[in-house]
Amino acid sequence: MAKSNVSTSNDSNIKNWWENGKQYVAAVVNELKKVHWPGRTQLIAYTGVVLFAVAFVAAIVWLFDSGLSWVLDKLMKVFV
């Protein structure tokens, strides 16, 4: 008798998990329908802005790295 209760409980948990998963996917699809997707021209403009920002930050990091390397190189020559 106890074995059938465990089986029923396990089946119920699996069905509950499956139903929750289906509800989650349905909610995600519903939310994605509400999203305003950019057009081709907006997408190209946004991509250009992102690429410029990445290049700008990379240049700043490179400048700081080069400057710090130069300063440390000069200090090492003085003290070593």
SVG drawing of the C-alpha trace seen along z (x, -y; Angstrom):
<svg xmlns="http://www.w3.org/2000/svg" viewBox="-2 -57 73 59">
<polyline fill="none" stroke="black" stroke-width="0.4" points="0.0,0.0 2.7,-2.4 4.5,-1.7 1.5,-2.9 1.4,-6.2 5.0,-6.9 4.4,-6.1 1.4,-8.4 3.3,-11.2 6.2,-10.8 3.9,-10.9 2.2,-14.0 5.6,-15.7 6.6,-14.9 3.3,-16.1 3.5,-19.3 7.1,-19.9 6.0,-19.4 3.1,-21.8 5.2,-24.4 7.7,-24.1 5.0,-24.5 3.6,-27.6 7.1,-29.1 7.8,-28.6 4.4,-30.1 5.1,-33.1 8.5,-33.6 7.0,-33.5 4.3,-35.9 6.9,-38.4 9.0,-38.1 6.0,-39.1 5.9,-42.4 9.5,-43.2 10.2,-46.1 12.8,-44.6 15.0,-47.2 14.9,-47.5 17.9,-46.9 19.1,-50.6 18.7,-50.8 20.6,-47.5 23.5,-48.8 23.6,-52.0 23.6,-50.3 26.3,-47.9 28.5,-50.8 28.1,-52.5 29.0,-49.3 32.1,-48.7 33.2,-52.3 32.8,-52.1 34.7,-48.8 37.6,-50.2 37.6,-53.4 37.9,-51.5 40.5,-49.2 42.6,-52.2 42.4,-53.8 43.4,-50.5 46.3,-50.1 47.4,-53.7 47.4,-53.2 49.2,-49.8 51.9,-51.3 52.4,-54.3 52.6,-52.2 55.0,-49.8 57.2,-52.7 57.2,-54.2 58.0,-50.8 60.8,-50.2 62.4,-53.5 62.1,-52.8 63.6,-49.4 66.6,-50.9 67.1,-53.4 66.8,-51.0 68.2,-47.8"/>
</svg>
